[in-house]
Amino acid sequence: MKQAADTMTAELPGLSMVLKRGRPCVGMRPMTAAERKRRSRQMRMQSALLSSEVTSVQVPVQLNAVVDERTRRLLRQRAAERGMTMGELIDQLMVHL
């Protein structure tokens, strides 16, 4: 961006609009962290639902289940042994059922 008094520097074509730095705005104010995360989750969900590849796309879903402590420890241990998360381990278990 050039100074207003600068008459020697040429303007670059196609860059007439100055991009603002920082958080993107919603309306008149910047988005909060919660709003940005909510928007990110919605966009991920939409892209996953619109994708034609069902096997390779992961749709983000919150899964809450009540299990006893022994099962939780076993899931965590098996996932750590395989170098994956508990969610990835559950995904693999579902494929093999």
TIKE-552752 format. One record per atom (N, C-alpha, C): chain; residue number from 0; x, y, z; residue in one letter. Coordinates in Angstrom, 3 decimals, padded with zeros to 6 digits. Layout:
<nodes>
[node 'A',NUM,[X,Y,Z],'A']
...
</nodes>
This chain:
<nodes>
[node 'A',0,[000.851,-001.175,000.000],'M']
[node 'A',0,[000.000,000.000,000.000],'M']
[node 'A',0,[000.888,001.226,000.000],'M']
[node 'A',1,[000.577,002.167,-000.876],'K']
[node 'A',1,[001.395,003.367,-000.951],'K']
[node 'A',1,[000.761,004.520,-000.187],'K']
[node 'A',2,[001.590,005.487,000.130],'Q']
[node 'A',2,[001.096,006.653,000.847],'Q']
[node 'A',2,[000.296,007.553,-000.088],'Q']
[node 'A',3,[-000.586,008.329,000.479],'A']
[node 'A',3,[-001.454,009.196,-000.318],'A']
[node 'A',3,[-000.661,010.248,-001.092],'A']
[node 'A',4,[000.448,010.739,-000.547],'A']
[node 'A',4,[001.245,011.775,-001.195],'A']
[node 'A',4,[002.192,011.210,-002.245],'A']
[node 'A',5,[002.294,009.900,-002.374],'D']
[node 'A',5,[003.220,009.261,-003.320],'D']
[node 'A',5,[002.635,009.320,-004.723],'D']
[node 'A',6,[003.308,010.045,-005.623],'T']
[node 'A',6,[002.842,010.156,-007.011],'T']
[node 'A',6,[003.719,009.371,-007.973],'T']
[node 'A',7,[004.817,008.787,-007.489],'M']
[node 'A',7,[005.764,008.102,-008.356],'M']
[node 'A',7,[005.522,006.581,-008.439],'M']
[node 'A',8,[004.929,005.996,-007.419],'T']
[node 'A',8,[004.728,004.561,-007.385],'T']
[node 'A',8,[003.445,004.194,-008.125],'T']
[node 'A',9,[003.548,003.206,-008.995],'A']
[node 'A',9,[002.375,002.776,-009.760],'A']
[node 'A',9,[001.535,001.817,-008.929],'A']
[node 'A',10,[000.237,001.841,-009.164],'E']
[node 'A',10,[-000.673,000.909,-008.494],'E']
[node 'A',10,[-000.616,-000.429,-009.223],'E']
[node 'A',11,[-000.687,-001.502,-008.473],'L']
[node 'A',11,[-000.734,-002.824,-009.080],'L']
[node 'A',11,[-002.151,-003.093,-009.588],'L']
[node 'A',12,[-002.269,-003.621,-010.815],'P']
[node 'A',12,[-003.623,-003.892,-011.329],'P']
[node 'A',12,[-004.294,-005.024,-010.558],'P']
[node 'A',13,[-005.577,-004.864,-010.317],'G']
[node 'A',13,[-006.345,-005.906,-009.642],'G']
[node 'A',13,[-006.254,-005.877,-008.131],'G']
[node 'A',14,[-005.499,-004.950,-007.556],'L']
[node 'A',14,[-005.360,-004.875,-006.101],'L']
[node 'A',14,[-005.926,-003.563,-005.567],'L']
[node 'A',15,[-007.083,-003.183,-006.081],'S']
[node 'A',15,[-007.664,-001.924,-005.631],'S']
[node 'A',15,[-008.227,-002.033,-004.218],'S']
[node 'A',16,[-008.621,-003.248,-003.803],'M']
[node 'A',16,[-009.213,-003.435,-002.477],'M']
[node 'A',16,[-008.136,-003.865,-001.481],'M']
[node 'A',17,[-008.074,-003.189,-000.367],'V']
[node 'A',17,[-007.103,-003.510,000.669],'V']
[node 'A',17,[-007.676,-004.613,001.558],'V']
[node 'A',18,[-006.948,-005.710,001.734],'L']
[node 'A',18,[-007.399,-006.796,002.596],'L']
[node 'A',18,[-007.023,-006.495,004.032],'L']
[node 'A',19,[-007.984,-006.663,004.912],'K']
[node 'A',19,[-007.736,-006.418,006.320],'K']
[node 'A',19,[-007.107,-007.651,006.951],'K']
[node 'A',20,[-006.228,-007.416,007.893],'R']
[node 'A',20,[-005.628,-008.511,008.640],'R']
[node 'A',20,[-006.477,-008.828,009.855],'R']
[node 'A',21,[-006.261,-010.013,010.431],'G']
[node 'A',21,[-006.966,-010.359,011.659],'G']
[node 'A',21,[-008.142,-011.276,011.418],'G']
[node 'A',22,[-008.986,-011.362,012.435],'R']
[node 'A',22,[-010.139,-012.269,012.385],'R']
[node 'A',22,[-011.163,-011.792,011.364],'R']
[node 'A',23,[-011.782,-012.726,010.626],'P']
[node 'A',23,[-012.816,-012.313,009.674],'P']
[node 'A',23,[-014.045,-011.764,010.395],'P']
[node 'A',24,[-014.700,-010.814,009.761],'C']
[node 'A',24,[-015.850,-010.157,010.378],'C']
[node 'A',24,[-017.149,-010.862,010.031],'C']
[node 'A',25,[-018.069,-010.825,010.960],'V']
[node 'A',25,[-019.450,-011.220,010.730],'V']
[node 'A',25,[-020.258,-009.984,011.066],'V']
[node 'A',26,[-020.783,-009.358,010.050],'G']
[node 'A',26,[-021.481,-008.094,010.296],'G']
[node 'A',26,[-020.481,-006.985,010.544],'G']
[node 'A',27,[-020.590,-006.369,011.703],'M']
[node 'A',27,[-019.748,-005.212,012.016],'M']
[node 'A',27,[-018.603,-005.519,012.981],'M']
[node 'A',28,[-018.515,-006.758,013.477],'R']
[node 'A',28,[-017.480,-007.064,014.461],'R']
[node 'A',28,[-016.763,-008.366,014.092],'R']
[node 'A',29,[-015.538,-008.556,014.574],'P']
[node 'A',29,[-014.830,-009.811,014.313],'P']
[node 'A',29,[-015.522,-010.991,014.997],'P']
[node 'A',30,[-015.370,-012.173,014.384],'M']
[node 'A',30,[-015.958,-013.376,014.973],'M']
[node 'A',30,[-015.195,-013.767,016.231],'M']
[node 'A',31,[-015.904,-014.310,017.185],'T']
[node 'A',31,[-015.252,-014.842,018.376],'T']
[node 'A',31,[-014.680,-016.218,018.037],'T']
[node 'A',32,[-013.873,-016.760,018.925],'A']
[node 'A',32,[-013.292,-018.085,018.707],'A']
[node 'A',32,[-014.380,-019.143,018.572],'A']
[node 'A',33,[-015.425,-019.041,019.375],'A']
[node 'A',33,[-016.523,-020.008,019.305],'A']
[node 'A',33,[-017.265,-019.907,017.976],'A']
[node 'A',34,[-017.459,-018.699,017.483],'E']
[node 'A',34,[-018.133,-018.522,016.191],'E']
[node 'A',34,[-017.293,-019.073,015.047],'E']
[node 'A',35,[-015.987,-018.830,015.096],'R']
[node 'A',35,[-015.101,-019.367,014.054],'R']
[node 'A',35,[-015.110,-020.889,014.061],'R']
[node 'A',36,[-015.054,-021.499,015.255],'K']
[node 'A',36,[-015.061,-022.956,015.362],'K']
[node 'A',36,[-016.391,-023.527,014.877],'K']
[node 'A',37,[-017.498,-022.906,015.246],'R']
[node 'A',37,[-018.821,-023.360,014.805],'R']
[node 'A',37,[-018.905,-023.298,013.276],'R']
[node 'A',38,[-018.424,-022.201,012.713],'R']
[node 'A',38,[-018.431,-022.048,011.255],'R']
[node 'A',38,[-017.544,-023.105,010.596],'R']
[node 'A',39,[-016.393,-023.371,011.190],'S']
[node 'A',39,[-015.483,-024.392,010.665],'S']
[node 'A',39,[-016.135,-025.771,010.684],'S']
[node 'A',40,[-016.807,-026.108,011.783],'R']
[node 'A',40,[-017.485,-027.400,011.885],'R']
[node 'A',40,[-018.609,-027.515,010.855],'R']
[node 'A',41,[-019.355,-026.441,010.669],'Q']
[node 'A',41,[-020.433,-026.459,009.678],'Q']
[node 'A',41,[-019.882,-026.652,008.275],'Q']
[node 'A',42,[-018.784,-025.989,007.961],'M']
[node 'A',42,[-018.187,-026.123,006.637],'M']
[node 'A',42,[-017.641,-027.531,006.419],'M']
[node 'A',43,[-017.018,-028.118,007.451],'R']
[node 'A',43,[-016.533,-029.497,007.347],'R']
[node 'A',43,[-017.684,-030.465,007.125],'R']
[node 'A',44,[-018.767,-030.266,007.846],'M']
[node 'A',44,[-019.935,-031.136,007.701],'M']
[node 'A',44,[-020.522,-031.012,006.304],'M']
[node 'A',45,[-020.658,-029.797,005.799],'Q']
[node 'A',45,[-021.208,-029.596,004.461],'Q']
[node 'A',45,[-020.325,-030.233,003.394],'Q']
[node 'A',46,[-019.015,-030.043,003.488],'S']
[node 'A',46,[-018.128,-030.630,002.483],'S']
[node 'A',46,[-018.148,-032.154,002.551],'S']
[node 'A',47,[-018.274,-032.706,003.751],'A']
[node 'A',47,[-018.336,-034.162,003.889],'A']
[node 'A',47,[-019.633,-034.710,003.312],'A']
[node 'A',48,[-020.742,-034.011,003.533],'L']
[node 'A',48,[-022.032,-034.479,003.036],'L']
[node 'A',48,[-022.136,-034.345,001.519],'L']
[node 'A',49,[-021.468,-033.361,000.936],'L']
[node 'A',49,[-021.518,-033.156,-000.509],'L']
[node 'A',49,[-020.518,-034.012,-001.275],'L']
[node 'A',50,[-019.594,-034.634,-000.582],'S']
[node 'A',50,[-018.571,-035.449,-001.235],'S']
[node 'A',50,[-019.173,-036.749,-001.750],'S']
[node 'A',51,[-018.666,-037.210,-002.891],'S']
[node 'A',51,[-019.166,-038.462,-003.473],'S']
[node 'A',51,[-018.410,-039.677,-002.945],'S']
[node 'A',52,[-017.253,-039.454,-002.327],'E']
[node 'A',52,[-016.452,-040.556,-001.793],'E']
[node 'A',52,[-016.878,-040.837,-000.353],'E']
[node 'A',53,[-017.692,-041.844,-000.168],'V']
[node 'A',53,[-018.242,-042.155,001.147],'V']
[node 'A',53,[-017.196,-042.795,002.049],'V']
[node 'A',54,[-016.321,-043.624,001.507],'T']
[node 'A',54,[-015.383,-044.370,002.341],'T']
[node 'A',54,[-014.239,-043.522,002.860],'T']
[node 'A',55,[-013.821,-042.498,002.119],'S']
[node 'A',55,[-012.648,-041.728,002.538],'S']
[node 'A',55,[-012.990,-040.450,003.288],'S']
[node 'A',56,[-014.247,-040.070,003.324],'V']
[node 'A',56,[-014.640,-038.820,003.978],'V']
[node 'A',56,[-015.119,-039.115,005.389],'V']
[node 'A',57,[-014.596,-038.380,006.338],'Q']
[node 'A',57,[-015.021,-038.526,007.719],'Q']
[node 'A',57,[-015.979,-037.395,008.067],'Q']
[node 'A',58,[-017.190,-037.753,008.429],'V']
[node 'A',58,[-018.167,-036.766,008.862],'V']
[node 'A',58,[-017.980,-036.585,010.359],'V']
[node 'A',59,[-017.691,-035.353,010.802],'P']
[node 'A',59,[-017.463,-035.132,012.228],'P']
[node 'A',59,[-018.750,-035.290,013.033],'P']
[node 'A',60,[-018.776,-036.276,013.892],'V']
[node 'A',60,[-019.943,-036.553,014.724],'V']
[node 'A',60,[-019.475,-036.774,016.154],'V']
[node 'A',61,[-020.152,-036.161,017.095],'Q']
[node 'A',61,[-019.852,-036.363,018.510],'Q']
[node 'A',61,[-020.530,-037.645,018.953],'Q']
[node 'A',62,[-019.766,-038.575,019.500],'L']
[node 'A',62,[-020.312,-039.841,019.957],'L']
[node 'A',62,[-020.097,-039.945,021.460],'L']
[node 'A',63,[-021.171,-039.982,022.194],'N']
[node 'A',63,[-021.094,-040.128,023.643],'N']
[node 'A',63,[-021.628,-041.502,024.010],'N']
[node 'A',64,[-020.831,-042.246,024.758],'A']
[node 'A',64,[-021.253,-043.576,025.181],'A']
[node 'A',64,[-020.802,-043.791,026.619],'A']
[node 'A',65,[-021.608,-044.499,027.368],'V']
[node 'A',65,[-021.261,-044.818,028.740],'V']
[node 'A',65,[-020.697,-046.233,028.748],'V']
[node 'A',66,[-019.439,-046.336,029.176],'V']
[node 'A',66,[-018.786,-047.642,029.288],'V']
[node 'A',66,[-018.150,-047.734,030.671],'V']
[node 'A',67,[-017.874,-048.955,031.091],'D']
[node 'A',67,[-017.227,-049.084,032.395],'D']
[node 'A',67,[-015.744,-048.735,032.263],'D']
[node 'A',68,[-015.103,-048.543,033.386],'E']
[node 'A',68,[-013.714,-048.099,033.411],'E']
[node 'A',68,[-012.787,-049.103,032.745],'E']
[node 'A',69,[-013.047,-050.387,032.916],'R']
[node 'A',69,[-012.207,-051.428,032.314],'R']
[node 'A',69,[-012.233,-051.324,030.786],'R']
[node 'A',70,[-013.412,-051.095,030.208],'T']
[node 'A',70,[-013.532,-050.964,028.751],'T']
[node 'A',70,[-012.813,-049.721,028.261],'T']
[node 'A',71,[-012.951,-048.620,028.973],'R']
[node 'A',71,[-012.273,-047.379,028.578],'R']
[node 'A',71,[-010.768,-047.550,028.589],'R']
[node 'A',72,[-010.250,-048.176,029.643],'R']
[node 'A',72,[-008.804,-048.409,029.732],'R']
[node 'A',72,[-008.327,-049.314,028.606],'R']
[node 'A',73,[-009.106,-050.345,028.308],'L']
[node 'A',73,[-008.741,-051.281,027.253],'L']
[node 'A',73,[-008.732,-050.580,025.891],'L']
[node 'A',74,[-009.744,-049.764,025.620],'L']
[node 'A',74,[-009.780,-049.011,024.365],'L']
[node 'A',74,[-008.577,-048.073,024.253],'L']
[node 'A',75,[-008.299,-047.359,025.322],'R']
[node 'A',75,[-007.169,-046.429,025.313],'R']
[node 'A',75,[-005.848,-047.175,025.114],'R']
[node 'A',76,[-005.684,-048.316,025.781],'Q']
[node 'A',76,[-004.456,-049.104,025.678],'Q']
[node 'A',76,[-004.278,-049.646,024.259],'Q']
[node 'A',77,[-005.341,-050.227,023.697],'R']
[node 'A',77,[-005.251,-050.789,022.337],'R']
[node 'A',77,[-004.985,-049.702,021.302],'R']
[node 'A',78,[-005.603,-048.548,021.482],'A']
[node 'A',78,[-005.368,-047.435,020.559],'A']
[node 'A',78,[-003.919,-046.955,020.643],'A']
[node 'A',79,[-003.385,-046.851,021.843],'A']
[node 'A',79,[-001.994,-046.428,022.020],'A']
[node 'A',79,[-001.028,-047.442,021.417],'A']
[node 'A',80,[-001.317,-048.727,021.560],'E']
[node 'A',80,[-000.465,-049.773,020.984],'E']
[node 'A',80,[-000.390,-049.653,019.470],'E']
[node 'A',81,[-001.487,-049.236,018.858],'R']
[node 'A',81,[-001.544,-049.135,017.402],'R']
[node 'A',81,[-001.200,-047.728,016.897],'R']
[node 'A',82,[-000.943,-046.807,017.807],'G']
[node 'A',82,[-000.581,-045.446,017.412],'G']
[node 'A',82,[-001.731,-044.673,016.797],'G']
[node 'A',83,[-002.927,-044.863,017.333],'M']
[node 'A',83,[-004.100,-044.170,016.805],'M']
[node 'A',83,[-004.950,-043.655,017.951],'M']
[node 'A',84,[-005.962,-042.899,017.602],'T']
[node 'A',84,[-006.885,-042.387,018.616],'T']
[node 'A',84,[-007.946,-043.439,018.906],'T']
[node 'A',85,[-008.684,-043.237,019.984],'M']
[node 'A',85,[-009.763,-044.164,020.322],'M']
[node 'A',85,[-010.857,-044.127,019.249],'M']
[node 'A',86,[-011.108,-042.977,018.667],'G']
[node 'A',86,[-012.095,-042.867,017.595],'G']
[node 'A',86,[-011.692,-043.665,016.365],'G']
[node 'A',87,[-010.410,-043.588,016.004],'E']
[node 'A',87,[-009.922,-044.362,014.861],'E']
[node 'A',87,[-010.006,-045.860,015.137],'E']
[node 'A',88,[-009.727,-046.259,016.375],'L']
[node 'A',88,[-009.831,-047.672,016.749],'L']
[node 'A',88,[-011.283,-048.149,016.643],'L']
[node 'A',89,[-012.221,-047.332,017.103],'I']
[node 'A',89,[-013.635,-047.697,017.009],'I']
[node 'A',89,[-014.060,-047.797,015.543],'I']
[node 'A',90,[-013.552,-046.882,014.689],'D']
[node 'A',90,[-013.840,-046.963,013.251],'D']
[node 'A',90,[-013.370,-048.292,012.676],'D']
[node 'A',91,[-012.153,-048.719,013.052],'Q']
[node 'A',91,[-011.630,-049.999,012.563],'Q']
[node 'A',91,[-012.443,-051.161,013.069],'Q']
[node 'A',92,[-012.850,-051.130,014.334],'L']
[node 'A',92,[-013.666,-052.202,014.894],'L']
[node 'A',92,[-014.997,-052.318,014.143],'L']
[node 'A',93,[-015.593,-051.193,013.776],'M']
[node 'A',93,[-016.863,-051.219,013.057],'M']
[node 'A',93,[-016.711,-051.809,011.656],'M']
[node 'A',94,[-015.579,-051.559,011.022],'V']
[node 'A',94,[-015.332,-052.124,009.693],'V']
[node 'A',94,[-015.242,-053.640,009.753],'V']
[node 'A',95,[-014.660,-054.164,010.843],'H']
[node 'A',95,[-014.429,-055.609,010.966],'H']
[node 'A',95,[-015.616,-056.366,011.538],'H']
[node 'A',96,[-016.691,-055.703,011.905],'L']
[node 'A',96,[-017.869,-056.396,012.439],'L']
[node 'A',96,[-018.678,-057.038,011.346],'L']
</nodes>
